Amino acid sequence: MRIMGLDFGSKTCGVAISDPLLITAQGHEIIRRESANKLRKTLARIEELITCYEIGEIVLGCPKHMNGDEGERVELTNEFKEKLERRTGLNVVMWDERLTTVAADKLMMEAGVRREHRKDYVDQIAATFILQGYLDYRKMKEDV
C-alpha cells in the first residue's frame, strides 16, 4: 500500500506518492484542467494512479488562512474531498498545507529554477511537502 498526497488548486492538482514503506514522498505530476469546475478528468486521473500504485489512503492539503480561518478555498477543497471519497472509496485525510507553496517556491529558488519555470513544478512540490508532513506525523505517532 502507498499513500497519495494532493495539493488541490483552482486549475491544478499537484500529486505526490509515497514509497511502499511509507517513509518518503515523491512528486509525481500536476493534473491541469481548463476550468475550476471541471473535475471529471482530474478525478479519473487520480483513480488511474490509485490503481497503478495501489494507493490505500489519500492526504489532501487543507488551504487554511495563516490565522487558521477557513475561507472559500477550504470549502471547495472539502467538496473535492467528498467527491474523492465517494468515487474512490478511500479515506481522505485533510492536512494543513499552510506555507507548503512558499516552501516549494523557496526550494526552487535555491535550486536555481528560473521564476518563469517555477509555476510548472510548484503544485507537485507542494503536494510532496503535504504528503511528507503526513508520513512524518504517522511515523512519529508509531514511535510514541
N, C-alpha and C positions, 0 to 999 in steps of 0.2 A: 504494500500500500504506500502511496505517496500523498502529499498534501499540495493543493494548488493555492497560490496567492493571487489575488486580483486587486488592481488599482482601477476602479471604475470611474471614468470621467464622462464629460458631456458628449464627446465624439470618439473616445478611445477607451480601450480596456487593456491595461498592462497585465501580462501574465507571467507568473513565476511558478516553478515546480520544484518540489523538494527531491532530494536523493531518496532511494529506497529505505535508508536507515533513519530518515527524518532528522538529519544533522545539518545539512546545508540547503540553501535556496539558490536556484539558478534562474536567471531571467530567461524567458522562453520566447516571447513575442509580444507585439502590440496588435490588438484587433481593432481595426478602424471601421467607422461607419459614417455614412453621409449625413445622417440626421440623429439628433439625440433620442428621438422616439422610436427609431428603427432598431429593435433589439433582436429580431429573429435570427439574423445571420451570426450575431455575436453569441447568442445562446447555443446555436447549432455548432459553432466552432468550439465553444467550451465543452460541449458534450463529446465532440470528436476527441479532444485532448483527454477528457476523463477516461474514455475507453482505451485510448492508446497508451496512457501512462498509468492505468489502474489507480486512479485518484479515489481516495476514500473520504476526503474531507476538503472543504474549501474555506479559505480565510479571505474575507472581503474587507478592504480598507474602509474605515468609517471617517468621513471628512468633517470632523467637528471643527468649530472655530477655535482659535488659540485660547480663548477664555472658557472653553468647554461647552459653549452654547451649540445647539443643533439648528442648522439653517435648512434652506431648501435642498441643498446637495445631500444632506443626511436623509431627508425624506425620500428623495429619488433613489438613493442607494438602498434604503430599506425596501422599496418597491422592487428593485432589482434582486435583492436577496430573496424575497418571497418567490419571484419568478424562477430563480435558480433552484430553490428548494423544491418547488413543485415539479419543475422539468427534470431535474437530475435525481431527486430522492435523497440527496446527500445533505448532511448537516453543514450549514454555512455559519461560520463564526465571524462576528463583527470585531474588527481590530482597529484600534486608534491609529490613524495614519498621519497625525499632525507632524509636520516637518519632514516627511519622507521625500516629498518633491524637492524641498530645499536641500536635503542631504544628497539626493540624486544629482541635482544640478551642481552642487559643490564638488562631488566626486568627479563629474565630467570635466569641470574646470581644472581640477588638479591633474587630471589625466591628459589635459591639453586638447580636449574636444572643442572645436570651434563653436561659437554661440549659435550660429545658424543650423548646426547639425544636432545640437542638444535635444531639440524637440523630437527628434527621431528616436530617441532612446529613453527619455525621462520617465515615461509611464512604466516601461518594462523594469527599469532600475528601481522605481518606487515600489512596484509590486514585489520585487526581490527583498527590499527592506521590510515591507509589511510581513512577508512570509518568514523571513529570518527572525524578526522580532518574536513572532508567534512560536517558531520552533525553539528558540532560546527559552522562552517562557515555559513551554511544555517540559523541556529538559530540566529547568530549574525546579519545577514542581515535582518531578520524579526524584530528584536528588534530595529533597527535603524529607 
